[in-house]
Amino acid sequence: MILKLYYSPGACSLAPHIVAREVGMAVSPVKVDLATRLAEDGRPYAEVNPKGYVPALRLPGGEVLT
């Protein structure tokens, strides 16, 4: 099971990344530019998390935890 962790450098996104790694979960990090509100894949981050905050965790079933 691979999770997508949406993060931004300098934000509190580091904590869930560390926890996921420590418990052995496979995490695929996706960088978000908070100035442009775009994920590194070019998608508007509002499609992932309408609140606009990081971190956000997309589960394999498509659900997003914020």
N, C-alpha and C positions, 0 to 999 in steps of 0.2 A: 504494500500500500504506500503510494507516494503522495505526500501532501504538498500543496503549493503555499509557501509562506511569502506574503507580500510584505516588503520591508522598505525602510528608508534609512540610510546611514545617519547615525546620530539620534535616531528615535528609539523608543523603548522596544523595538522589534527584536533586539538582540536576545532578550530574556527567553521568549518562546523558542527561538532557534537553538539556544543552548539546552533547554529542557528537552526538546525533541531529539537532539543528538545524544544526550545523556541516556535517554530511555531506548535508544536504538531505532527511532522512527526515521524513515527515509523522507527527507525534506528537499524540495526543489525551491530554492530562493528566487523570488522575482522582485527586482528593484523597482521602486516607485519614485518618480521625481515629483515631490510635493509642490514644487513651483509651477510645473506645467500640468500637474494632475494626470500624468500618463505613466503607465507601466512600461517596463523596458521592451515589451512586445508591441508597443504602440497603441494598445487599447486604453481608452479612458478609464482611469481607476474608479470612477463613479459606477461603472458597470459591475465592479467587484464589490465595492463597499460604498454605498451612497453617502455615508457619513464623511468619507474622505480621510479617515484616520488609518494609520498603520499601528500595529500589525493587523493583518487579516489572514486567516488560514482557510484555504479551500480544501475541503475533504473530497475523497474520490467520488462520492455520490453527487457532488456539485454544491453541497451546502457550504456556506461561508460562516466562520466564527469570527467575531470581532471583539 
